[in-house]
Amino acid sequence: MIDQTTFEGCVARAALAPTIHNTQPARWLRDGAALSLFCDTDVGLPVSDPEGRGAALSCGAVLEAMVLALSAQGIGAEVTLTGHDTSPKQGLVAVAHLTLTDGAEDGLHRQLERRFTWRGAFADEAPALFGWTRRDTRFVMDHDGRAWLATRNDAASHEQLQIRGVRQELLDWMRLTPRHPRAGLDGMDRRALRLAAKAARALPLAFGPAWPLLRMLGRTRGLAQEAQATMTAPLIGLFHRDREEPAVESGRAYLRLCLEAASLGLAGWPMAALTDHDGARADIVAHFGLLPERRLIQAIRFGVPTGDAPPRARRPLGEVLRPMPRR
């Protein structure tokens, strides 16, 4: 049904899916025509993602990308989720098993290489949405709604940064210099973050020992200000799913949202603080009237990027593929 070369090609394409802090926790194992997806919880975020929902969402996005990549080869996949806990520091945890079948091509796979995150101002042009709608996404396009979200995002980001562990996890996953041993492999590259070299050099000091002084001087808010750039996004999506849905399944749907946006020429920029911060998430649910049985998964800015896609950091196959255990 699938040979090793085809499998590795699909794994590489699946790895293009977005993951929290670009940690890329997904690991794959092939046993003949059966594939298994594992979450490497040792790359989890104990402070920012203590329950492992972000890791599960990330693995769900990779899972859907794999299903799409397989479809390009005429291969279908019957997916069984394990429901296992993906909280940090448990080692490898099985997330899903795929049984391969004959299948039809899903054209959305063509957007896997075109999707990227754009962390900056968007072009001053109205996107052609061609009636794009989703039952699981509230699209906020009016000025007042976007301004409210922009303001709340900056406030939530600043509050999150008060937590030392959050700042440290950000630094741990930032690749602020090309000399970093993991540069180009995982984490958030300086160019992808659109940080000037001087700002990148200063960030470890600002997020570390200088933080108390900067906070006392009232200078820390400037490190969380994105409102001006946020307001250039003509569209902010509030992605919500059934509260009881497994996070892995929500991650599958989230990838399709991002790929649909890419098909319209749009890049996304998540507003992670709005869902990481309990108060901000509750405020959004109330302000926009989301039903109580729905869980706000992500708020994401969409717009036409003003430049080329930033460099993409991805793990080599040797880190993503797991060998079959000896029998």
RODO-2510 file (C-alpha; in nm, 4 decimals, decimal comma):
residues 327
     n   res          X          Y          Z
     1     m     0,0000     0,0000     0,0000
     2     i     0,2825     0,2428     0,0836
     3     d     0,6577     0,2075     0,0438
     4     q     0,9194     0,3750     0,2604
     5     t     1,0019     0,6457     0,0071
     6     t     0,6371     0,7486    -0,0273
     7     f     0,5938     0,7364     0,3493
     8     e     0,8935     0,9619     0,4088
     9     g     0,7702     1,2083     0,1481
    10     c     0,4320     1,2249     0,3210
    11     v     0,5978     1,2698     0,6609
    12     a     0,7991     1,5624     0,5250
    13     r     0,4850     1,7282     0,3886
    14     a     0,2916     1,6621     0,7096
    15     a     0,5691     1,8364     0,9029
    16     l     0,4763     2,1616     0,7262
    17     a     0,1758     2,1954     0,9579
    18     p     0,1980     2,4683     1,2241
    19     t     0,2818     2,3693     1,5826
    20     i     0,2969     2,5583     1,9118
    21     h     0,6284     2,7519     1,9330
    22     n     0,7288     2,5369     1,6324
    23     t     0,8145     2,2585     1,8769
    24     q     0,7106     1,9949     1,6185
    25     p     0,6159     1,7227     1,8688
    26     a     0,4828     1,4735     1,6109
    27     r     0,6706     1,1448     1,5599
    28     w     0,5802     0,8728     1,3111
    29     l     0,6130     0,4960     1,3004
    30     r     0,5282     0,2735     1,0029
    31     d     0,4383    -0,0942     1,0318
    32     g     0,3575    -0,2119     0,6818
    33     a     0,0309    -0,0456     0,5791
    34     a    -0,0357     0,0874     0,9286
    35     l     0,0970     0,4203     1,0551
    36     s     0,1130     0,5453     1,4123
    37     l     0,1448     0,9046     1,5289
    38     f     0,3132     0,9782     1,8609
    39     c     0,3513     1,3011     2,0563
    40     d     0,6955     1,3685     2,2000
    41     t     0,5800     1,5254     2,5243
    42     d     0,9399     1,5935     2,6273
    43     v     0,9328     1,8969     2,3964
    44     g     0,6145     2,0180     2,5669
    45     l     0,5743     2,3473     2,7502
    46     p     0,5186     2,2842     3,1233
    47     v     0,4359     2,6479     3,2001
    48     s     0,2532     2,7633     2,8865
    49     d     0,0819     2,4316     2,8087
    50     p     0,0663     2,2279     3,1317
    51     e    -0,2293     2,0135     3,0192
    52     g    -0,0774     1,9406     2,6787
    53     r    -0,3725     2,0779     2,4802
    54     g    -0,1404     2,2823     2,2614
    55     a     0,0723     1,9752     2,1953
    56     a    -0,2394     1,7736     2,1070
    57     l    -0,3655     2,0502     1,8771
    58     s    -0,0247     2,0556     1,7091
    59     c    -0,0281     1,6797     1,6581
    60     g    -0,3810     1,7073     1,5203
    61     a    -0,2651     1,9588     1,2611
    62     v     0,0195     1,7269     1,1596
    63     l    -0,2226     1,4329     1,1480
    64     e    -0,4535     1,6153     0,9073
    65     a    -0,1544     1,7196     0,6973
    66     m    -0,0528     1,3539     0,6746
    67     v    -0,4044     1,2524     0,5654
    68     l    -0,3892     1,5213     0,2962
    69     a    -0,0396     1,4197     0,1844
    70     l    -0,1500     1,0571     0,1592
    71     s    -0,4512     1,1616    -0,0478
    72     a    -0,2149     1,3139    -0,3039
    73     q    -0,0812     0,9600    -0,3540
    74     g    -0,4292     0,8118    -0,3919
    75     i    -0,4133     0,6679    -0,0409
    76     g    -0,6933     0,7009     0,2122
    77     a    -0,6588     0,6710     0,5887
    78     e    -0,8963     0,5479     0,8560
    79     v    -0,7938     0,7346     1,1716
    80     t    -0,8354     0,6045     1,5256
    81     l    -0,7504     0,8451     1,8072
    82     t    -0,6086     0,7035     2,1300
    83     g    -0,7350     0,9776     2,3613
    84     h    -0,4129     0,9625     2,5620
    85     d    -0,2928     1,2495     2,7782
    86     t    -0,0248     1,4669     2,6123
    87     s     0,0823     1,6784     2,9090
    88     p     0,4584     1,7469     2,9237
    89     k     0,7433     1,5179     3,0277
    90     q     0,5898     1,1751     2,9637
    91     g     0,8104     1,0751     2,6732
    92     l     0,6452     0,9397     2,3593
    93     v     0,2666     0,9110     2,3804
    94     a     0,0588     0,7414     2,1101
    95     v    -0,1916     0,9870     1,9621
    96     a    -0,3449     0,8133     1,6598
    97     h    -0,3277     0,5043     1,4430
    98     l    -0,3924     0,5149     1,0684
    99     t    -0,5087     0,2199     0,8615
   100     l    -0,4394     0,2843     0,4946
   101     t    -0,6967     0,2228     0,2231
   102     d    -0,7614     0,3304    -0,1331
   103     g    -0,8587     0,6959    -0,1386
   104     a    -0,9320     1,0004    -0,3499
   105     e    -0,7190     1,3118    -0,3734
   106     d    -0,8144     1,6034    -0,1487
   107     g    -0,7079     1,9128    -0,3403
   108     l    -0,6436     2,1040    -0,0191
   109     h    -0,3079     1,9237     0,0037
   110     r    -0,1735     2,1691    -0,2552
   111     q    -0,1803     2,4427     0,0084
   112     l     0,0559     2,2639     0,2487
   113     e     0,3628     2,4283     0,0951
   114     r     0,1868     2,7628     0,0480
   115     r     0,0690     2,8126     0,4063
   116     f     0,2912     3,0161     0,6349
   117     t     0,2752     3,2400     0,9385
   118     w     0,3269     3,6127     0,8822
   119     r     0,4204     3,8033     1,1989
   120     g     0,3893     4,1615     1,0843
   121     a     0,1796     4,4216     0,9064
   122     f    -0,0451     4,3010     0,6253
   123     a    -0,1050     4,4654     0,2893
   124     d    -0,3560     4,7489     0,2760
   125     e    -0,6032     4,5680     0,0546
   126     a    -0,9344     4,3969     0,1037
   127     p    -0,9014     4,0209     0,0600
   128     a    -1,1137     3,8407    -0,1963
   129     l    -1,2935     3,5911     0,0255
   130     f    -1,5324     3,4526    -0,2382
   131     g    -1,7955     3,3887     0,0279
   132     w    -1,5586     3,1968     0,2554
   133     t    -1,7416     3,0857     0,5692
   134     r    -1,6962     2,8169     0,8331
   135     r    -1,9405     2,6998     1,0974
   136     d    -1,6563     2,6756     1,3490
   137     t    -1,5087     3,0212     1,2899
   138     r    -1,6449     3,3658     1,3630
   139     f    -1,4839     3,6100     1,1193
   140     v    -1,4414     3,9562     1,2694
   141     m    -1,4032     4,2172     0,9960
   142     d    -1,5499     4,5375     1,1403
   143     h    -1,3112     4,8024     1,2728
   144     d    -1,4501     4,8110     1,6265
   145     g    -1,4377     4,4344     1,6669
   146     r    -1,0805     4,4108     1,5421
   147     a    -0,9740     4,7055     1,7581
   148     w    -1,1257     4,5421     2,0658
   149     l    -0,9363     4,2199     1,9943
   150     a    -0,6127     4,4077     1,9235
   151     t    -0,6314     4,5901     2,2561
   152     r    -0,7251     4,2776     2,4505
   153     n    -0,4450     4,0813     2,2827
   154     d    -0,1778     4,3305     2,3866
   155     a    -0,3087     4,3354     2,7430
   156     a    -0,3198     3,9549     2,7640
   157     s     0,0280     3,9225     2,6114
   158     h     0,1684     4,1657     2,8658
   159     e     0,0035     3,9798     3,1524
   160     q     0,1366     3,6460     3,0277
   161     l     0,4874     3,7885     3,0057
   162     q     0,4767     3,8704     3,3760
   163     i     0,5176     3,4960     3,4341
   164     r     0,8877     3,4216     3,4423
   165     g     0,8401     3,0664     3,3172
   166     v     0,6497     3,1900     3,0108
   167     r     0,9331     3,4274     2,9231
   168     q     1,1875     3,1502     2,9694
   169     e     0,9953     2,9082     2,7464
   170     l     0,9771     3,1731     2,4760
   171     l     1,3521     3,2273     2,4977
   172     d     1,4151     2,8524     2,4973
   173     w     1,2305     2,8160     2,1674
   174     m     1,3587     3,1324     1,9996
   175     r     1,6474     3,0991     1,7566
   176     l     1,7802     3,4538     1,7832
   177     t     2,1058     3,3889     1,5995
   178     p     2,1990     3,1605     1,3082
   179     r     2,4697     3,0187     1,5373
   180     h     2,2087     2,8597     1,7625
   181     p     2,2594     2,4797     1,7460
   182     r     1,8899     2,4277     1,6578
   183     a     1,8626     2,7123     1,4071
   184     g     1,6772     2,5975     1,0964
   185     l     1,5506     2,2828     1,2684
   186     d     1,2827     2,3946     1,5128
   187     g     1,1709     2,6891     1,7231
   188     m     1,1074     3,0478     1,6165
   189     d     1,3704     3,2031     1,3921
   190     r     1,4615     3,5711     1,4350
   191     r     1,3626     3,6456     1,0764
   192     a     1,0314     3,4643     1,1145
   193     l     0,9677     3,6746     1,4256
   194     r     1,0645     3,9840     1,2230
   195     l     1,3119     4,0919     1,4891
   196     a     1,6008     4,3203     1,4031
   197     a     1,9420     4,1811     1,4955
   198     k     1,9903     4,4439     1,7679
   199     a     1,6512     4,3679     1,9248
   200     a     1,7248     3,9946     1,9114
   201     r     2,0527     4,0440     2,0971
   202     a     1,8775     4,2469     2,3674
   203     l     1,5813     4,0132     2,4174
   204     p     1,7475     3,7573     2,6497
   205     l     1,8475     4,0431     2,8790
   206     a     1,5040     4,2067     2,8619
   207     f     1,3177     3,8793     2,9274
   208     g     1,5699     3,7762     3,1904
   209     p     1,7595     3,9753     3,4533
   210     a     1,6515     4,3187     3,3280
   211     w     1,2783     4,2427     3,3441
   212     p     1,2152     4,3663     3,7025
   213     l     1,3866     4,6976     3,6271
   214     l     1,2052     4,7402     3,2954
   215     r     0,8745     4,6655     3,4673
   216     m     0,9476     4,9189     3,7407
   217     l     1,0223     5,1799     3,4723
   218     g     0,7032     5,0929     3,2824
   219     r     0,8961     4,9709     2,9790
   220     t     0,7662     4,6144     2,9514
   221     r     0,4410     4,6976     2,7735
   222     g     0,6382     4,7895     2,4644
   223     l     0,7545     4,4285     2,4402
   224     a     0,3945     4,3123     2,3933
   225     q     0,2558     4,5801     2,1617
   226     e     0,1133     4,4406     1,8386
   227     a    -0,2069     4,6438     1,8075
   228     q    -0,0834     4,8632     1,5234
   229     a     0,0149     4,5618     1,3139
   230     t    -0,2980     4,3734     1,4205
   231     m    -0,5190     4,6492     1,2819
   232     t    -0,3696     4,5959     0,9352
   233     a    -0,5286     4,2491     0,9336
   234     p    -0,8642     4,2864     0,7559
   235     l    -0,9921     3,9666     0,9116
   236     i    -0,9563     3,8007     1,2511
   237     g    -1,0881     3,4481     1,2846
   238     l    -1,2218     3,3202     1,6167
   239     f    -1,1864     2,9447     1,5764
   240     h    -1,4120     2,7506     1,8127
   241     r    -1,5079     2,3851     1,8432
   242     d    -1,7342     2,1678     2,0556
   243     r    -1,6111     2,1799     2,4144
   244     e    -1,6065     1,7996     2,4386
   245     e    -1,4114     1,7450     2,1169
   246     p    -1,0618     1,5942     2,1585
   247     a    -0,7890     1,8523     2,1043
   248     v    -0,6322     1,6346     1,8335
   249     e    -0,9554     1,6506     1,6317
   250     s    -0,9709     2,0278     1,6813
   251     g    -0,6152     2,0514     1,5506
   252     r    -0,7170     1,8695     1,2331
   253     a    -0,9922     2,1231     1,1694
   254     y    -0,7592     2,4128     1,2514
   255     l    -0,5142     2,3059     0,9821
   256     r    -0,7927     2,3010     0,7245
   257     l    -0,8895     2,6547     0,8290
   258     c    -0,5320     2,7710     0,7712
   259     l    -0,5065     2,5916     0,4372
   260     e    -0,8351     2,7385     0,3180
   261     a    -0,6961     3,0821     0,4032
   262     a    -0,3783     3,0038     0,2091
   263     s    -0,5872     2,9092    -0,0942
   264     l    -0,7231     3,2658    -0,0870
   265     g    -0,3736     3,4144    -0,0773
   266     l    -0,3896     3,4883     0,2956
   267     a    -0,1301     3,4270     0,5635
   268     g    -0,2183     3,3833     0,9291
   269     w    -0,0753     3,5194     1,2532
   270     p    -0,2109     3,3571     1,5711
   271     m    -0,3036     3,5679     1,8743
   272     a    -0,2049     3,2976     2,1196
   273     a    -0,2333     3,5139     2,4305
   274     l    -0,6083     3,5442     2,3800
   275     t    -0,6559     3,1719     2,4357
   276     d    -0,3656     3,1145     2,6765
   277     h    -0,5064     3,3777     2,9144
   278     d    -0,8228     3,2500     3,0863
   279     g    -0,9653     3,5979     3,1432
   280     a    -0,9114     3,7071     2,7843
   281     r    -1,0702     3,3896     2,6501
   282     a    -1,3758     3,4400     2,8710
   283     d    -1,4007     3,8046     2,7632
   284     i    -1,4014     3,7065     2,3953
   285     v    -1,6678     3,4414     2,4472
   286     a    -1,8884     3,6993     2,6197
   287     h    -1,8135     3,9895     2,3843
   288     f    -1,8832     3,7953     2,0652
   289     g    -2,1592     3,5760     2,2030
   290     l    -2,0021     3,2349     2,1508
   291     l    -2,2205     2,9561     2,2851
   292     p    -2,1186     2,8012     2,6198
   293     e    -2,0837     2,4567     2,4641
   294     r    -1,8129     2,5899     2,2325
   295     r    -1,4439     2,6156     2,3212
   296     l    -1,2427     2,9040     2,1769
   297     i    -0,9366     2,7296     2,0335
   298     q    -0,7533     3,0110     1,8582
   299     a    -0,7835     3,3698     1,7474
   300     i    -0,5875     3,4297     1,4297
   301     r    -0,5225     3,7342     1,2140
   302     f    -0,5528     3,6850     0,8385
   303     g    -0,4363     3,9130     0,5613
   304     v    -0,2277     3,9444     0,2467
   305     p     0,1413     3,9365     0,3456
   306     t     0,3669     4,2217     0,2387
   307     g     0,6666     4,0011     0,1637
   308     d     0,7864     3,6511     0,0934
   309     a     0,7431     3,3650     0,3359
   310     p     1,0099     3,3636     0,6084
   311     p     1,2559     3,0729     0,6304
   312     r     1,0881     2,7519     0,7428
   313     a     1,2580     2,5560     1,0219
   314     r     1,1807     2,1841     1,0262
   315     r     1,3284     1,8818     1,1970
   316     p     1,5162     1,6315     0,9779
   317     l     1,3420     1,3018     0,9106
   318     g     1,5824     1,1272     1,1456
   319     e     1,4233     1,3120     1,4380
   320     v     1,0652     1,2554     1,3263
   321     l     1,0671     0,8875     1,2255
   322     r     1,0676     0,6218     1,4962
   323     p     1,2190     0,2792     1,4273
   324     m     1,0041    -0,0297     1,4556
   325     p     1,0633    -0,2088     1,7873
   326     r     1,2290    -0,5486     1,7626
   327     r     0,9932    -0,8424     1,7867
***
